[in-house]
Amino acid sequence: MKVLIINQHISDALGGSEMQCDLIARGLTNLGHQIIYGATGKKKKEKYFNFPYKINPLAIEKKNKLSKFLKKEKPDIVYWRFDKRYLLKSVKQIKKEKIPIIFAISSVENITKYPHIYQLNKKGLINKFKNITKVTIIKIRSRWNYRAFKYINAVTTLNSQYKNKLKVKKQKLIWNSVSREKDSFEWKKPYITWVANIKTQKQPEKYIELALFLSKKYPHIDFLMIGAIQDKKYKIIIKNANKNKNFHYLGFQTPEKVNGILAKSICLIHTCKPEGFGNNFIQSWMQSCPTISLEFDPDNLIKNKKIGFLSGSFEQMIEDTEELIKNKELRDSMGNKAKKFAINNFNPDRMTEQIEQFLIKISKEYKNK
């Protein structure tokens, strides 16, 4: 089967959905399918090298570019994981070429008509006016592209809490996966870890506050922060936090390095607003590292599987973190449960097989109409 995957590529933007699409492309290639990766976004390259599947830059924002691409490549099915950006105009072009399309839900924003915006944070009347204008445009575009779902053949979701939220008949829960490969990592002191791209909805300031508070009580514990700074306002915040000898910002790290860091971490602290699922959860569990989440528990797994804590408040997050610092038996128990569950449910082979089966099913049903 010839599958067109549409999203930013992992070599252009290292985010959760890009990591998943790369794993899917590799997995389907290994199963004998022909993959064309339509690399979108502002950072797309002219050429791509050293990947086991075909990658072509795809300027879907430009008129008729997608139509020409489809006529040239003739895919059997399209797997879309580029949020709702340019979705309506793109779906219409795909339907015109009589190709079925599967939309992959990657975040809570994908299932809402109007997204939650974290933009109104700059002072001054001019900045406020600019932000209000920007937010209004984003919401109008989101509502416009939401109309595309009436043309979409099927949906996958990475979180059961988002299933059947869209008016698309065929929907399937397929959890994300992560690679277990890890690079070696050494650190002189015991440490706690935070991992995410650094921007408002990830709430990194909550972790910094936790780190600075607990470092006074537990000076033998270090607090590591990992992630690319995507919101400039955090540069000065992190710079000031780095003055504390127990806080260390390590910047961007590869997934393999992150795995190595998590493998020796006391726990992962998660402060992000509710999102899709969070690859950092899965990476942590794969490395026997329990998770403490401030307010998001994907599919209620942390609570139900007893692989960490869902704190619910900053004060409780302090108590939960202290519990894991002091209780090695508990964190080892949680970590072992986490790894066993992750290996059985989040391995790349399992995800690829489920994606493959769903792609084949939707493609056959479309052809037999």
C-alpha positions as CSV (number, residue, x, y, z in Angstrom):
1,M,0.0,0.0,0.0
2,K,1.2,3.5,-0.8
3,V,0.7,5.8,2.2
4,L,1.1,9.6,2.2
5,I,1.9,11.0,5.7
6,I,1.4,14.7,6.0
7,N,3.0,16.6,8.9
8,Q,6.2,18.5,9.8
9,H,9.2,16.2,9.7
10,I,11.2,15.2,12.8
11,S,14.3,16.6,11.2
12,D,12.6,20.0,11.0
13,A,10.6,20.2,14.2
14,L,11.2,17.7,17.1
15,G,7.7,17.5,18.7
16,G,5.5,14.7,19.8
17,S,3.5,14.2,16.6
18,E,6.7,14.4,14.5
19,M,8.3,11.7,16.6
20,Q,5.2,9.5,16.1
21,C,5.1,10.0,12.3
22,D,8.7,9.1,12.0
23,L,8.1,5.9,14.0
24,I,5.0,5.1,11.9
25,A,6.9,5.8,8.6
26,R,9.7,3.5,9.6
27,G,7.4,0.8,10.9
28,L,5.2,0.7,7.8
29,T,8.3,0.7,5.6
30,N,9.6,-2.3,7.5
31,L,6.3,-4.0,6.9
32,G,6.7,-3.6,3.1
33,H,4.5,-0.5,2.5
34,Q,5.6,2.4,0.3
35,I,5.7,5.6,2.3
36,I,5.8,9.2,1.0
37,Y,6.3,11.7,3.8
38,G,4.9,15.1,2.8
39,A,7.0,17.4,5.0
40,T,5.1,20.6,5.8
41,G,5.7,23.7,7.8
42,K,7.9,26.8,7.6
43,K,11.1,24.9,8.4
44,K,10.8,22.2,5.7
45,K,14.0,21.5,3.7
46,E,14.4,21.2,-0.1
47,K,15.9,17.7,0.3
48,Y,16.1,15.1,2.9
49,F,18.7,12.4,3.4
50,N,19.4,9.3,5.5
51,F,15.9,8.2,6.2
52,P,14.5,4.7,5.1
53,Y,11.4,6.3,3.5
54,K,10.8,8.9,0.9
55,I,10.4,12.5,2.0
56,N,9.3,15.4,-0.2
57,P,8.7,19.0,0.9
58,L,5.0,19.8,0.6
59,A,3.8,23.5,0.5
60,I,0.2,22.8,1.3
61,E,-0.4,26.5,2.0
62,K,0.2,27.3,-1.7
63,K,-2.6,27.0,-4.3
64,N,-2.8,23.6,-6.1
65,K,0.6,22.4,-4.7
66,L,-1.1,19.5,-2.9
67,S,-3.3,18.6,-5.9
68,K,-0.2,18.4,-8.1
69,F,1.6,16.4,-5.5
70,L,-1.3,13.9,-5.3
71,K,-1.5,13.5,-9.1
72,K,2.2,12.8,-9.2
73,E,2.5,10.4,-6.3
74,K,-1.0,8.7,-6.4
75,P,-1.1,7.5,-2.8
76,D,-3.7,4.9,-1.8
77,I,-4.5,6.7,1.4
78,V,-3.5,9.9,3.3
79,Y,-2.6,9.9,7.0
80,W,-2.9,13.5,8.2
81,R,-1.2,14.6,11.5
82,F,-0.7,18.3,10.9
83,D,-3.4,19.5,13.3
84,K,-6.1,21.6,11.6
85,R,-3.7,23.8,9.7
86,Y,-4.9,24.3,6.1
87,L,-7.1,21.3,6.7
88,L,-10.3,22.2,4.9
89,K,-8.7,23.3,1.6
90,S,-6.4,20.3,1.7
91,V,-9.1,17.8,2.4
92,K,-11.1,19.1,-0.5
93,Q,-8.2,18.6,-2.8
94,I,-7.6,15.1,-1.5
95,K,-11.3,14.2,-1.9
96,K,-11.2,15.5,-5.5
97,E,-8.5,13.0,-6.3
98,K,-10.7,10.3,-4.7
99,I,-8.3,9.3,-2.0
100,P,-9.4,8.4,1.5
101,I,-8.0,10.4,4.4
102,I,-7.4,9.5,8.1
103,F,-7.0,12.4,10.6
104,A,-4.8,11.7,13.6
105,I,-5.9,13.4,16.8
106,S,-2.7,14.6,18.5
107,S,-4.0,17.1,21.1
108,V,-7.2,18.3,22.7
109,E,-7.1,21.3,20.3
110,N,-7.7,19.0,17.4
111,I,-11.3,18.2,18.6
112,T,-12.4,21.7,19.5
113,K,-13.8,24.3,17.2
114,Y,-12.1,27.1,19.0
115,P,-8.6,26.5,20.5
116,H,-7.4,27.7,23.9
117,I,-4.9,30.5,23.2
118,Y,-1.9,31.3,25.5
119,Q,-1.0,34.6,23.8
120,L,-2.4,37.5,25.9
121,N,0.7,37.9,28.1
122,K,2.4,41.1,26.8
123,K,1.9,44.5,28.4
124,G,0.9,47.7,26.7
125,L,-2.1,48.7,24.6
126,I,-0.4,48.2,21.3
127,N,0.7,44.6,22.2
128,K,-2.7,43.8,23.6
129,F,-4.4,45.0,20.4
130,K,-1.9,42.9,18.3
131,N,-2.5,39.9,20.5
132,I,-6.3,40.2,20.4
133,T,-6.1,40.5,16.6
134,K,-3.8,37.4,16.4
135,V,-6.1,35.4,18.7
136,T,-9.2,36.3,16.7
137,I,-7.6,35.2,13.4
138,I,-6.4,31.9,14.9
139,K,-9.9,31.2,16.2
140,I,-11.6,32.0,12.9
141,R,-9.2,29.8,11.1
142,S,-9.7,27.0,13.6
143,R,-13.5,27.2,13.2
144,W,-13.2,27.3,9.4
145,N,-10.9,24.2,9.3
146,Y,-13.2,22.4,11.7
147,R,-15.6,22.0,8.8
148,A,-13.2,19.6,7.1
149,F,-14.2,16.8,9.4
150,K,-17.4,16.1,7.4
151,Y,-15.2,15.1,4.5
152,I,-12.8,12.9,6.5
153,N,-13.1,9.1,6.3
154,A,-11.8,8.1,9.7
155,V,-10.0,9.3,12.8
156,T,-7.4,7.8,15.1
157,T,-6.9,9.2,18.6
158,L,-4.0,8.8,21.0
159,N,-6.2,9.2,24.1
160,S,-9.6,7.5,24.7
161,Q,-10.9,10.7,26.3
162,Y,-10.9,12.3,22.8
163,K,-12.7,9.4,21.1
164,N,-16.1,10.2,19.5
165,K,-15.7,13.9,20.1
166,L,-15.7,14.5,16.3
167,K,-18.6,13.7,14.0
168,V,-16.7,11.1,12.1
169,K,-18.1,7.5,12.1
170,K,-15.0,5.4,12.0
171,Q,-12.7,6.1,15.0
172,K,-9.9,4.1,16.6
173,L,-7.8,4.5,19.7
174,I,-4.1,3.9,19.0
175,W,-1.7,4.9,21.7
176,N,1.6,6.5,20.9
177,S,4.9,4.7,21.2
178,V,8.5,5.6,21.8
179,S,11.9,4.0,21.1
180,R,13.6,2.4,24.1
181,E,17.1,3.2,22.7
182,K,19.1,5.3,25.1
183,D,22.4,7.0,25.3
184,S,24.5,6.8,28.4
185,F,24.2,9.6,31.0
186,E,26.1,10.2,34.2
187,W,25.4,12.8,36.9
188,K,27.1,13.2,40.3
189,K,24.0,13.6,42.4
190,P,20.5,12.0,42.5
191,Y,18.2,14.1,40.4
192,I,14.6,14.8,39.3
193,T,13.8,15.6,35.7
194,W,11.4,17.8,33.7
195,V,11.1,17.3,29.9
196,A,9.1,19.3,27.3
197,N,9.4,22.1,24.8
198,I,9.5,25.3,26.9
199,K,6.4,27.4,26.2
200,T,3.5,28.7,28.2
201,Q,1.1,25.7,28.0
202,K,3.9,23.5,29.4
203,Q,4.1,25.7,32.6
204,P,7.8,25.3,33.1
205,E,7.7,28.0,35.8
206,K,5.8,25.5,38.0
207,Y,8.7,23.1,37.9
208,I,11.2,25.9,38.6
209,E,9.2,26.9,41.6
210,L,9.1,23.3,42.8
211,A,12.9,22.9,42.3
212,L,13.8,26.1,44.1
213,F,11.6,25.2,47.0
214,L,12.7,21.6,47.4
215,S,16.4,22.3,46.9
216,K,16.5,24.1,50.2
217,K,15.2,21.1,52.0
218,Y,17.0,18.5,49.9
219,P,20.4,20.0,48.9
220,H,21.6,16.6,47.9
221,I,19.0,16.4,45.1
222,D,19.5,18.2,41.7
223,F,16.7,19.3,39.4
224,L,17.2,19.0,35.6
225,M,15.2,20.8,33.0
226,I,15.3,19.6,29.4
227,G,13.8,21.2,26.3
228,A,14.1,23.8,23.6
229,I,13.0,27.3,24.6
230,Q,10.1,28.2,22.2
231,D,8.8,31.2,24.2
232,K,11.5,33.9,24.6
233,K,10.1,35.1,27.9
234,Y,11.5,31.9,29.6
235,K,15.1,32.8,28.8
236,I,15.5,35.2,31.7
237,I,13.4,33.0,34.0
238,I,15.6,30.0,33.3
239,K,18.8,32.1,33.5
240,N,17.8,33.3,37.0
241,A,16.9,29.7,38.0
242,N,20.3,28.5,36.9
243,K,21.8,30.7,39.7
244,N,20.6,28.0,42.1
245,K,23.3,25.4,42.3
246,N,20.7,22.6,42.4
247,F,18.9,23.6,39.2
248,H,20.4,22.8,35.8
249,Y,19.0,23.6,32.4
250,L,20.4,21.1,29.9
251,G,18.7,22.6,26.8
252,F,17.5,20.5,23.9
253,Q,18.4,16.8,24.1
254,T,17.8,14.0,21.6
255,P,15.1,11.4,22.5
256,E,17.9,8.8,23.1
257,K,19.6,11.1,25.5
258,V,16.4,11.9,27.3
259,N,15.8,8.2,27.7
260,G,19.2,7.8,29.3
261,I,18.5,10.7,31.7
262,L,15.1,9.3,32.7
263,A,16.5,5.9,33.3
264,K,18.4,7.2,36.4
265,S,16.0,9.9,37.5
266,I,14.1,9.7,40.8
267,C,10.9,10.7,38.8
268,L,9.6,12.9,36.0
269,I,7.7,16.0,36.9
270,H,5.0,16.9,34.4
271,T,3.4,20.4,34.7
272,C,1.9,20.7,31.2
273,K,-1.7,21.7,30.6
274,P,-3.9,18.8,29.3
275,E,-2.8,18.0,25.8
276,G,-2.8,14.9,23.7
277,F,-0.9,12.2,25.6
278,G,2.6,13.4,26.2
279,N,5.5,11.4,24.8
280,N,7.5,12.3,28.0
281,F,5.1,10.2,30.0
282,I,5.8,7.1,27.8
283,Q,9.5,7.8,27.7
284,S,9.6,7.9,31.5
285,W,7.6,4.8,32.0
286,M,9.7,2.9,29.5
287,Q,12.7,3.7,31.6
288,S,11.2,2.6,34.9
289,C,10.7,6.2,36.0
290,P,7.5,7.1,37.9
291,T,5.7,10.3,36.9
292,I,4.3,13.1,39.0
293,S,1.8,15.2,37.1
294,L,0.3,18.5,38.2
295,E,-3.0,18.3,36.4
296,F,-3.0,15.8,33.4
297,D,-3.4,12.1,33.6
298,P,-3.8,10.6,30.1
299,D,-6.5,7.9,30.1
300,N,-6.2,7.9,33.9
301,L,-3.2,5.6,33.6
302,I,-1.1,7.2,36.4
303,K,-3.9,6.8,38.9
304,N,-5.3,3.4,37.8
305,K,-1.9,1.7,37.2
306,K,-0.2,3.2,40.2
307,I,2.8,4.4,38.2
308,G,3.1,7.8,39.8
309,F,0.9,10.6,41.3
310,L,-1.7,12.9,39.8
311,S,-1.2,15.8,42.3
312,G,-4.0,18.3,41.3
313,S,-2.4,21.2,43.2
314,F,1.1,22.7,43.6
315,E,1.1,21.9,47.3
316,Q,0.2,18.3,46.7
317,M,2.9,18.1,44.0
318,I,5.5,19.1,46.7
319,E,4.3,16.4,49.0
320,D,4.2,13.7,46.2
321,T,7.7,14.6,45.1
322,E,9.0,14.4,48.7
323,E,7.4,11.0,49.0
324,L,9.3,9.6,46.1
325,I,12.6,11.3,47.2
326,K,12.3,9.6,50.6
327,N,10.7,6.3,49.7
328,K,12.9,4.3,47.4
329,E,10.8,1.1,47.7
330,L,7.7,3.0,46.5
331,R,9.4,4.6,43.5
332,D,11.0,1.3,42.5
333,S,7.6,-0.4,42.7
334,M,6.0,2.3,40.6
335,G,8.9,2.3,38.2
336,N,8.7,-1.4,37.7
337,K,5.0,-1.3,37.1
338,A,5.4,1.6,34.7
339,K,8.0,-0.3,32.6
340,K,6.0,-3.5,32.4
341,F,2.9,-1.6,31.3
342,A,4.8,0.6,28.8
343,I,6.6,-2.4,27.1
344,N,3.3,-4.2,26.7
345,N,1.3,-1.2,25.5
346,F,3.5,1.5,24.0
347,N,6.1,-0.4,21.9
348,P,6.5,0.8,18.2
349,D,5.6,-2.6,16.7
350,R,2.3,-2.6,18.4
351,M,1.5,0.9,17.2
352,T,2.6,0.2,13.7
353,E,0.5,-3.0,13.4
354,Q,-2.6,-1.1,14.6
355,I,-2.0,1.8,12.2
356,E,-1.4,-0.7,9.4
357,Q,-4.6,-2.6,10.0
358,F,-6.7,0.6,10.2
359,L,-5.2,2.0,7.1
360,I,-5.9,-1.2,5.2
361,K,-9.5,-1.4,6.5
362,I,-10.3,2.2,5.6
363,S,-8.7,1.9,2.2
364,K,-10.6,-1.3,1.3
365,E,-13.9,0.1,2.5
366,Y,-13.4,3.2,0.4
367,K,-12.6,1.2,-2.7
368,N,-15.7,-1.1,-2.2
369,K,-18.1,1.8,-2.0
